[in-house]
Amino acid sequence: MLERYVTGDFNSYEEFRQNFKINVPPDFNFAFDVVDEIARETPDKVAMVWCDEKGDHRVFTFAQMKKYSDKTANFFKSLGIRKGDPVMLILKRRYEYWFSILALHKIGAVGIPATHLLTAKDIIYRNQAADVKMIVAVNEEPLLSSIEAAEAESPSLKLKVLVGGARPGWLDFTAGVEAAAESFTRPTGAEATTIADKMLLYFTSGTTGYPKMVQHDFAYPLGHIVTAKYWQNVREGGLHLTVAETGWAKAAWGKIYGQWLAGSAIFVFDFDRFDPKELLKRVAENGVTTFCAPPTIYRYLIKEDLSQYDLSKLEYCVVAGEPLNPEVYQQFYNQTGIKLREGYGQTELTVALGTFPWMEPKPGSMGKPAPGYDIDLIDEEGHSCEVGEVGEIVIRTDRQKPVGMFDGYYRDDERTNSVWYDGIYHTGDTAWRDEDGYYWFVGRTDDVIKSSGYRIGPFEVESALLEHPAVLECAVTGVPDEIRGAVVKATVVLTKNYRPSEELKKELQEHVKRVTAPYKYPRIIEFVEELPKTISGKIRRVEIRERDKQAD
């Protein structure tokens, strides 16, 4: 399958960067051209191994994926869903998500994956912003009540489909799919899709303002060939696990497109509450070969005795979502012999920077640019940064737009033009580059602290604090100061064995001075019960800064 879409021969990162090319057919549709093709050629090939906390365990072949996505497409079409119709999927890790998203691709409708954590207010905003026509949701409270409460202010919403039960006012997904025909004919003419058509809309929960609507076209899955094959290093016949709920773009990175294109099955563990022991047990029992998770997950895993689990089939592990603490890298390596490989991207992108197979990982570094991404670091005047100089990560698109990069923010040209102009896309993230070309994350442009002439990234201070056993979570921000411009403040959540005290503040300050440069230490430390976060779990440093301003 992969050879149909990839050209180039490479035995080094340099060759990979120079020679790798993705062939994008003008009418490419992942559901038909990948899933259905694999089902035709090797119908018994495993597509997904799925299990849940209750003991249910299922294996789906590509033939079954074709069958159930066809039936789901026929069901949705019978309800009046047509090409271009926006459909929101709130299905957590239920296997029906895969039937549904593939069905939407086949119809040419626009899939809007969303999290079950949305409130009525969140749903109203999304319904109005995208003119959502149908919601397919898992049978769970308070989600269903929130959707129903949003209906009065959602004039575009015509249909509600329930997965896993029955409820007045809702259509039964299972009954509808079972009754539908098994074969769905690929649309032709005006109903056929092209790579320029909208395929997905993701609402990104930014740390400021309302969520943005990131739109991706039908070429997007092909961009994730690099994500899966060359960063996650999935292989033919392997079993890949990315820890993510389907409402987040991370699921598109690790739970469908690139993995199936590269010949790997996906493993899905449907859980409500994360338990590191339970996750490790499932990884061992099912023979997961490649694994991707955010650093938070690895922080929990290294606290377990990994020797108690048979991880002999685990070959390759990667990390993304937030910067990796080098201490976590080392402890995981000591226990498993596996070197964690970091990557960087956004909902708007595929993997843009990565530690690829030919590269030696540098703990804490995001790696080097992926092929197709013309990446630079620029200062506030727009000049390219020198080695070691902090600047904003930008992507130059004047010569080529990377396959899989977004098309802009849906219905928001002003916001699109504010970050993407003069052939340059501004990520809003800052980093520095070392003499070997590796990139090191510093923080969001708004989060960088300028103190006494120094530029201090929150991550480096947070990383130092997290090495102390008293610190469970922390957020570092700048507080205005007449003399220094700003001083570093740490907002800290303590582990259960520690209590706030002046002595502990001094101990943490001295710890940071020892671990990193002394000028970076937090002059202010505040202990709190919890940190303000977005719905996707990102720390809202802007909220901490706003609270500090109000306190003044």
C-alpha positions as CSV (number, residue, x, y, z in Angstrom):
1,M,0.0,0.0,0.0
2,L,2.7,2.4,1.0
3,E,4.7,2.1,-2.3
4,R,1.6,3.5,-4.1
5,Y,2.0,6.8,-2.4
6,V,5.7,7.2,-1.5
7,T,8.7,7.6,-3.7
8,G,12.3,7.9,-2.7
9,D,15.1,5.7,-1.3
10,F,16.8,6.7,1.9
11,N,19.4,5.3,4.3
12,S,20.0,8.4,6.3
13,Y,18.1,11.4,7.6
14,E,19.7,13.6,4.9
15,E,18.5,11.3,2.1
16,F,15.1,11.1,3.7
17,R,14.8,14.8,3.9
18,Q,15.9,15.3,0.4
19,N,14.3,12.4,-1.5
20,F,11.1,11.6,0.2
21,K,8.0,12.5,-1.8
22,I,4.3,11.8,-1.3
23,N,2.2,11.1,-4.5
24,V,-1.3,12.6,-4.0
25,P,-3.9,11.4,-6.5
26,P,-6.4,14.2,-7.2
27,D,-9.4,12.0,-6.2
28,F,-7.7,10.3,-3.2
29,N,-10.2,9.2,-0.6
30,F,-8.7,7.2,2.3
31,A,-11.8,5.1,3.0
32,F,-12.1,3.8,-0.5
33,D,-8.5,3.9,-1.7
34,V,-6.8,2.5,1.5
35,V,-9.3,0.7,3.7
36,D,-11.4,-0.8,0.9
37,E,-8.4,-1.7,-1.2
38,I,-6.7,-3.5,1.7
39,A,-10.1,-5.3,2.3
40,R,-10.1,-6.4,-1.4
41,E,-6.5,-7.6,-1.5
42,T,-6.1,-9.1,2.0
43,P,-9.6,-9.2,3.6
44,D,-8.5,-11.1,6.7
45,K,-5.7,-8.6,7.5
46,V,-6.2,-7.2,11.1
47,A,-7.1,-3.6,11.2
48,M,-7.9,-3.0,14.8
49,V,-7.6,-4.9,18.1
50,W,-10.1,-3.3,20.5
51,C,-10.8,-4.0,24.2
52,D,-12.4,-2.2,27.1
53,E,-12.2,-2.2,30.9
54,K,-15.1,-4.6,31.3
55,G,-13.3,-7.4,29.5
56,D,-14.8,-7.1,26.0
57,H,-12.2,-7.9,23.4
58,R,-12.7,-7.7,19.6
59,V,-10.6,-8.0,16.5
60,F,-11.7,-6.2,13.4
61,T,-10.3,-7.2,10.0
62,F,-10.2,-4.8,7.0
63,A,-13.1,-6.7,5.4
64,Q,-15.1,-6.0,8.5
65,M,-14.1,-2.3,8.5
66,K,-15.3,-2.1,4.9
67,K,-18.5,-3.9,5.7
68,Y,-19.4,-1.8,8.7
69,S,-18.3,1.5,7.2
70,D,-20.4,0.8,4.1
71,K,-23.4,-0.1,6.3
72,T,-22.9,3.1,8.4
73,A,-22.6,5.2,5.2
74,N,-25.8,3.8,3.9
75,F,-27.5,4.5,7.3
76,F,-26.2,8.1,7.4
77,K,-27.2,8.6,3.8
78,S,-30.7,7.3,4.6
79,L,-31.0,10.1,7.2
80,G,-30.2,12.7,4.6
81,I,-26.5,13.2,5.2
82,R,-24.8,14.3,2.0
83,K,-21.4,15.5,0.8
84,G,-20.2,18.6,2.7
85,D,-22.6,18.1,5.7
86,P,-20.9,18.7,9.0
87,V,-21.3,15.8,11.4
88,M,-20.0,15.8,15.0
89,L,-18.7,12.5,16.4
90,I,-18.5,12.3,20.2
91,L,-17.6,8.6,20.7
92,K,-14.6,8.4,23.0
93,R,-12.8,5.2,22.1
94,R,-15.8,3.2,21.0
95,Y,-15.1,1.1,17.9
96,E,-18.2,2.7,16.3
97,Y,-16.0,5.8,15.8
98,W,-14.0,4.1,13.1
99,F,-17.2,2.9,11.3
100,S,-18.6,6.4,11.5
101,I,-15.5,8.4,10.4
102,L,-14.9,6.1,7.4
103,A,-18.6,6.4,6.5
104,L,-18.4,10.2,6.5
105,H,-15.3,10.0,4.3
106,K,-17.2,7.8,1.9
107,I,-20.2,10.1,1.7
108,G,-17.9,13.2,1.5
109,A,-19.4,14.6,4.7
110,V,-17.2,16.7,7.1
111,G,-16.3,14.8,10.2
112,I,-16.0,16.9,13.4
113,P,-14.4,14.7,16.2
114,A,-15.1,16.1,19.6
115,T,-14.6,15.2,23.3
116,H,-17.3,13.9,25.7
117,L,-16.1,16.6,28.2
118,L,-18.0,19.3,26.3
119,T,-20.6,21.3,28.2
120,A,-23.9,22.7,26.7
121,K,-22.1,26.0,26.1
122,D,-19.3,24.3,24.2
123,I,-21.7,22.4,22.1
124,I,-23.8,25.4,21.2
125,Y,-20.6,27.2,20.1
126,R,-19.5,24.3,17.9
127,N,-23.0,23.7,16.4
128,Q,-23.3,27.4,15.5
129,A,-19.8,27.9,14.3
130,A,-19.8,24.8,12.0
131,D,-23.6,24.5,11.3
132,V,-23.5,20.9,12.6
133,K,-26.3,18.9,11.0
134,M,-26.0,15.7,13.0
135,I,-24.4,14.5,16.3
136,V,-23.4,10.9,16.8
137,A,-22.7,10.4,20.5
138,V,-21.9,7.7,23.1
139,N,-24.6,6.9,25.6
140,E,-23.2,8.8,28.6
141,E,-24.2,11.5,31.0
142,P,-23.8,14.4,31.4
143,L,-22.9,14.4,27.7
144,L,-26.4,13.6,26.4
145,S,-28.1,16.1,28.6
146,S,-25.6,18.8,27.5
147,I,-26.4,18.0,23.8
148,E,-30.1,18.2,24.5
149,A,-29.7,21.5,26.4
150,A,-27.8,22.9,23.4
151,E,-30.6,22.1,20.9
152,A,-32.7,25.2,21.4
153,E,-29.7,27.4,20.3
154,S,-28.6,25.0,17.5
155,P,-30.8,25.7,14.5
156,S,-28.7,23.6,12.1
157,L,-28.9,20.4,14.3
158,K,-31.4,18.1,12.7
159,L,-30.4,14.6,13.9
160,K,-29.1,12.9,17.0
161,V,-27.8,9.4,16.8
162,L,-27.0,7.3,20.0
163,V,-24.4,4.7,20.2
164,G,-24.8,2.0,23.0
165,G,-28.4,2.3,24.0
166,A,-31.9,3.9,23.4
167,R,-33.3,7.3,24.4
168,P,-36.3,9.3,23.4
169,G,-35.5,11.8,20.6
170,W,-32.5,9.8,19.5
171,L,-31.9,7.4,16.7
172,D,-30.4,4.0,17.5
173,F,-27.0,3.7,15.8
174,T,-26.8,-0.1,16.2
175,A,-30.3,-0.8,14.8
176,G,-29.8,1.7,11.9
177,V,-26.5,0.1,10.9
178,E,-27.8,-3.5,11.2
179,A,-30.7,-2.7,8.9
180,A,-28.6,-0.9,6.3
181,A,-27.3,-2.5,3.1
182,E,-23.8,-4.0,3.2
183,S,-22.4,-2.3,0.0
184,F,-21.9,1.4,-0.5
185,T,-21.1,2.5,-4.0
186,R,-18.4,5.2,-4.4
187,P,-20.1,8.4,-5.4
188,T,-19.5,9.9,-8.9
189,G,-19.9,13.3,-10.5
190,A,-20.7,16.2,-8.2
191,E,-21.0,13.9,-5.2
192,A,-17.5,12.5,-5.6
193,T,-14.7,13.9,-3.4
194,T,-11.4,15.5,-4.5
195,I,-8.4,16.2,-2.4
196,A,-9.5,19.9,-2.2
197,D,-12.7,19.0,-0.4
198,K,-13.1,19.4,3.4
199,M,-12.7,16.1,5.2
200,L,-12.2,17.1,8.9
201,L,-12.8,20.0,11.2
202,Y,-11.0,20.1,14.6
203,F,-11.9,22.6,17.2
204,T,-8.5,23.3,18.9
205,S,-8.8,24.2,22.6
206,G,-6.2,27.0,22.6
207,T,-4.9,28.5,25.8
208,T,-6.5,31.8,24.9
209,G,-9.9,32.7,23.3
210,Y,-12.5,30.6,21.7
211,P,-11.4,27.3,20.0
212,K,-10.3,27.6,16.4
213,M,-11.8,25.5,13.6
214,V,-8.9,23.8,11.8
215,Q,-9.9,22.4,8.4
216,H,-8.2,19.5,6.7
217,D,-8.8,18.2,3.2
218,F,-8.8,14.7,1.8
219,A,-5.0,14.7,1.3
220,Y,-4.5,15.0,5.0
221,P,-4.2,11.2,5.7
222,L,-1.3,10.9,3.3
223,G,0.6,13.5,5.3
224,H,0.5,11.1,8.2
225,I,2.7,8.6,6.4
226,V,5.6,10.4,7.8
227,T,4.0,10.5,11.3
228,A,3.4,6.8,11.4
229,K,6.1,5.1,9.3
230,Y,9.1,7.3,9.9
231,W,8.5,8.8,13.4
232,Q,6.4,6.3,15.2
233,N,8.2,3.6,13.1
234,V,5.2,1.4,12.8
235,R,5.7,-1.7,10.6
236,E,3.9,-4.1,8.4
237,G,2.0,-6.6,10.6
238,G,2.7,-4.6,13.8
239,L,0.3,-3.3,16.4
240,H,0.4,0.3,17.3
241,L,-1.1,2.1,20.3
242,T,-1.4,5.9,20.6
243,V,-2.9,6.9,23.9
244,A,-5.6,9.4,22.8
245,E,-9.4,9.8,22.8
246,T,-10.9,10.2,19.4
247,G,-12.0,13.7,20.1
248,W,-8.5,15.0,19.8
249,A,-6.3,15.4,16.6
250,K,-3.8,13.0,18.3
251,A,-6.2,10.2,17.3
252,A,-5.8,11.2,13.6
253,W,-2.0,11.1,14.2
254,G,-2.0,7.6,15.8
255,K,-5.2,5.7,15.5
256,I,-6.1,5.4,11.8
257,Y,-4.5,7.0,8.8
258,G,-0.7,6.6,8.7
259,Q,-0.8,3.3,10.6
260,W,-3.1,1.6,8.1
261,L,-1.2,3.1,5.2
262,A,2.0,1.7,6.6
263,G,0.5,-1.8,7.1
264,S,0.2,-1.7,10.9
265,A,-2.9,-2.6,12.9
266,I,-4.0,-0.3,15.7
267,F,-4.7,-1.2,19.3
268,V,-7.5,0.6,21.1
269,F,-8.0,0.3,24.9
270,D,-11.3,1.9,25.8
271,F,-11.0,3.2,29.4
272,D,-12.6,6.0,31.4
273,R,-10.0,6.4,34.1
274,F,-6.3,6.1,33.3
275,D,-4.6,3.3,35.3
276,P,-0.9,2.7,34.4
277,K,-1.0,-0.9,35.7
278,E,-4.1,-1.6,33.5
279,L,-2.5,0.0,30.5
280,L,0.7,-1.9,30.9
281,K,-1.2,-5.1,31.3
282,R,-3.1,-4.6,28.0
283,V,0.1,-3.6,26.2
284,A,1.8,-6.8,27.3
285,E,-1.2,-9.1,26.7
286,N,-1.8,-7.9,23.2
287,G,1.8,-7.7,22.0
288,V,1.8,-3.9,21.2
289,T,4.9,-3.3,19.0
290,T,4.9,0.5,18.8
291,F,3.7,3.1,21.3
292,C,3.0,6.8,21.4
293,A,1.9,8.9,24.4
294,P,2.3,12.3,26.0
295,P,5.0,12.8,28.6
296,T,2.4,12.7,31.4
297,I,1.7,9.1,30.6
298,Y,5.4,8.2,30.7
299,R,5.7,9.9,34.0
300,Y,3.2,7.4,35.4
301,L,4.7,4.4,33.7
302,I,8.2,4.9,35.0
303,K,6.8,4.8,38.6
304,E,5.7,1.2,38.0
305,D,8.0,-1.8,38.0
306,L,8.1,-2.4,34.3
307,S,9.9,-5.7,34.8
308,Q,6.6,-7.2,36.0
309,Y,5.2,-6.9,32.4
310,D,6.2,-8.8,29.3
311,L,7.1,-5.9,27.0
312,S,9.3,-8.1,24.8
313,K,7.3,-7.2,21.7
314,L,7.5,-3.5,22.3
315,E,10.1,-2.2,19.8
316,Y,9.7,1.6,19.5
317,C,8.2,4.4,21.6
318,V,7.7,8.0,20.8
319,V,6.4,11.0,22.7
320,A,4.7,14.3,21.9
321,G,2.1,16.7,23.1
322,E,4.4,18.6,25.5
323,P,8.1,18.7,25.9
324,L,9.8,15.7,27.4
325,N,11.6,15.9,30.7
326,P,15.1,14.3,30.3
327,E,14.7,12.6,33.6
328,V,11.7,10.7,32.3
329,Y,13.6,9.7,29.2
330,Q,16.5,8.3,31.2
331,Q,14.3,6.4,33.7
332,F,12.2,4.8,30.9
333,Y,15.4,3.9,29.0
334,N,16.9,2.3,32.1
335,Q,13.8,0.1,32.6
336,T,13.1,-0.9,29.0
337,G,16.3,-0.2,26.9
338,I,14.0,1.9,24.6
339,K,15.0,5.4,23.7
340,L,12.0,7.7,23.6
341,R,11.8,9.7,20.4
342,E,10.2,13.1,20.5
343,G,8.2,14.9,17.8
344,Y,6.4,18.2,17.3
345,G,3.4,19.2,15.5
346,Q,0.0,20.9,15.9
347,T,-3.6,20.2,15.1
348,E,-2.9,22.3,12.0
349,L,0.0,20.1,10.9
350,T,1.3,16.5,10.7
351,V,4.6,15.7,12.4
352,A,6.7,18.8,11.5
353,L,9.8,18.0,13.6
354,G,10.8,14.5,14.7
355,T,13.5,12.3,16.0
356,F,13.6,9.9,13.0
357,P,15.0,6.4,12.8
358,W,18.4,7.4,11.5
359,M,18.9,10.0,14.3
360,E,20.3,9.6,17.8
361,P,17.8,11.0,20.2
362,K,18.7,14.0,22.4
363,P,16.6,13.9,25.5
364,G,14.3,16.9,25.5
365,S,14.8,17.8,21.9
366,M,12.0,17.6,19.3
367,G,14.4,16.5,16.6
368,K,14.8,17.8,13.1
369,P,12.4,19.0,10.3
370,A,10.3,16.4,8.6
371,P,10.5,16.2,4.8
372,G,8.2,18.6,3.1
373,Y,8.4,21.1,6.0
374,D,10.6,24.1,5.3
375,I,11.1,25.2,8.9
376,D,13.0,28.2,10.3
377,L,13.3,30.1,13.5
378,I,12.8,33.9,13.3
379,D,13.3,36.7,15.8
380,E,10.8,39.5,16.5
381,E,12.1,41.4,13.5
382,G,11.6,38.4,11.2
383,H,15.3,37.5,10.8
384,S,16.4,33.9,10.9
385,C,18.0,33.0,14.2
386,E,21.5,31.9,14.8
387,V,22.4,28.6,16.5
388,G,21.4,28.8,20.2
389,E,19.2,31.9,19.7
390,V,15.5,31.6,20.7
391,G,13.0,32.3,18.0
392,E,9.5,31.5,16.7
393,I,9.0,28.2,14.8
394,V,7.7,29.1,11.4
395,I,6.9,27.1,8.2
396,R,7.8,28.6,4.9
397,T,5.1,27.7,2.4
398,D,6.0,30.0,-0.5
399,R,7.7,27.1,-2.4
400,Q,5.6,24.2,-1.2
401,K,2.8,23.5,1.3
402,P,3.4,20.3,3.2
403,V,1.0,17.4,2.4
404,G,-1.3,17.2,5.4
405,M,-1.0,20.9,6.5
406,F,-4.3,22.6,7.2
407,D,-6.1,24.8,4.7
408,G,-6.7,27.6,7.2
409,Y,-9.3,28.3,9.9
410,Y,-12.8,27.5,8.7
411,R,-14.9,30.6,8.2
412,D,-12.2,32.8,9.8
413,D,-10.0,34.5,7.2
414,E,-9.0,37.1,9.7
415,R,-7.5,34.6,12.1
416,T,-5.9,32.6,9.2
417,N,-4.3,35.7,7.8
418,S,-3.0,36.7,11.3
419,V,-0.8,33.6,11.4
420,W,-0.2,32.8,7.8
421,Y,1.0,35.6,5.5
422,D,3.8,36.4,3.1
423,G,4.2,32.7,2.5
424,I,5.0,32.0,6.2
425,Y,2.9,30.1,8.7
426,H,3.6,31.3,12.3
427,T,3.2,28.4,14.8
428,G,3.2,30.7,17.9
429,D,5.8,28.3,19.5
430,T,9.3,29.2,20.3
431,A,12.5,27.1,20.2
432,W,16.2,27.2,19.7
433,R,18.4,25.1,17.4
434,D,21.7,23.5,18.3
435,E,24.8,23.1,16.2
436,D,23.6,19.7,15.0
437,G,20.3,21.0,13.7
438,Y,18.1,19.6,16.6
439,Y,15.3,21.9,17.8
440,W,14.5,22.5,21.5
441,F,11.1,23.7,22.6
442,V,11.0,26.9,24.8
443,G,7.3,27.8,25.0
444,R,4.4,29.7,23.4
445,T,5.4,33.2,22.2
446,D,3.1,34.6,24.8
447,D,4.6,32.5,27.6
448,V,8.3,33.4,27.2
449,I,9.4,35.5,30.2
450,K,11.8,38.4,29.7
451,S,13.7,39.0,32.9
452,S,16.8,41.3,33.4
453,G,17.6,40.9,29.7
454,Y,17.2,37.1,29.7
455,R,14.6,35.2,27.8
456,I,13.3,32.3,29.9
457,G,11.1,29.6,28.6
458,P,8.5,28.1,31.1
459,F,9.3,24.6,30.1
460,E,12.9,24.6,31.3
461,V,11.9,25.9,34.8
462,E,9.0,23.5,34.9
463,S,11.2,20.6,33.9
464,A,13.6,21.4,36.7
465,L,10.8,21.7,39.3
466,L,9.3,18.4,38.2
467,E,12.5,16.6,39.1
468,H,11.8,17.4,42.7
469,P,9.7,14.7,44.5
470,A,7.4,17.3,46.1
471,V,6.1,18.6,42.7
472,L,3.2,16.8,41.0
473,E,2.4,19.6,38.5
474,C,3.5,23.1,38.0
475,A,3.1,26.2,35.7
476,V,5.7,28.9,35.3
477,T,4.7,32.4,34.4
478,G,6.1,35.9,34.5
479,V,5.1,38.6,36.9
480,P,5.7,42.2,36.0
481,D,8.6,43.8,38.0
482,E,9.8,47.4,37.9
483,I,13.5,46.5,38.1
484,R,13.8,43.3,36.2
485,G,10.9,43.7,33.7
486,A,9.5,40.4,34.9
487,V,10.3,37.8,37.6
488,V,9.7,34.1,37.3
489,K,6.7,32.7,39.2
490,A,6.0,29.0,39.8
491,T,2.4,27.8,40.6
492,V,2.8,24.4,42.1
493,V,0.6,21.4,42.9
494,L,2.3,19.2,45.5
495,T,2.5,15.5,45.7
496,K,0.5,13.9,48.5
497,N,3.4,13.5,51.0
498,Y,4.3,17.3,51.0
499,R,2.6,20.3,52.6
500,P,3.1,24.0,51.7
501,S,5.7,25.9,53.7
502,E,8.3,28.7,53.5
503,E,11.0,26.0,53.9
504,L,9.7,24.1,51.0
505,K,9.6,27.2,48.8
506,K,13.3,27.8,49.6
507,E,14.1,24.2,48.9
508,L,12.5,24.3,45.5
509,Q,14.2,27.6,44.6
510,E,17.6,26.1,45.5
511,H,16.7,23.0,43.6
512,V,16.0,25.0,40.4
513,K,19.3,26.9,40.8
514,R,21.2,23.6,41.0
515,V,19.4,21.9,38.1
516,T,19.4,24.9,35.7
517,A,20.9,28.3,35.3
518,P,20.5,30.3,38.6
519,Y,18.9,33.3,37.0
520,K,15.9,31.1,36.0
521,Y,14.9,30.2,39.5
522,P,11.3,31.2,40.6
523,R,11.4,34.2,42.9
524,I,7.7,33.7,43.6
525,I,6.2,30.3,44.4
526,E,2.5,29.7,45.0
527,F,1.1,26.4,46.1
528,V,-2.4,25.5,44.7
529,E,-4.7,22.5,44.7
530,E,-5.0,22.4,40.9
531,L,-3.9,24.3,37.8
532,P,-6.3,25.9,35.4
533,K,-6.5,23.9,32.2
534,T,-8.2,23.8,28.8
535,I,-10.7,21.0,28.0
536,S,-7.9,19.0,26.4
537,G,-5.7,19.3,29.5
538,K,-3.3,22.0,28.5
539,I,-2.3,24.4,31.3
540,R,-3.8,27.9,30.9
541,R,-0.9,30.1,31.9
542,V,-2.8,33.0,30.6
543,E,-5.4,32.5,33.3
544,I,-2.7,32.5,36.0
545,R,-1.3,35.7,34.6
546,E,-4.8,37.3,34.5
547,R,-5.4,36.3,38.2
548,D,-2.1,37.8,39.2
549,K,-3.1,41.1,37.4
550,Q,-6.4,41.2,39.2
551,A,-4.7,40.5,42.5
552,D,-2.5,43.6,42.0
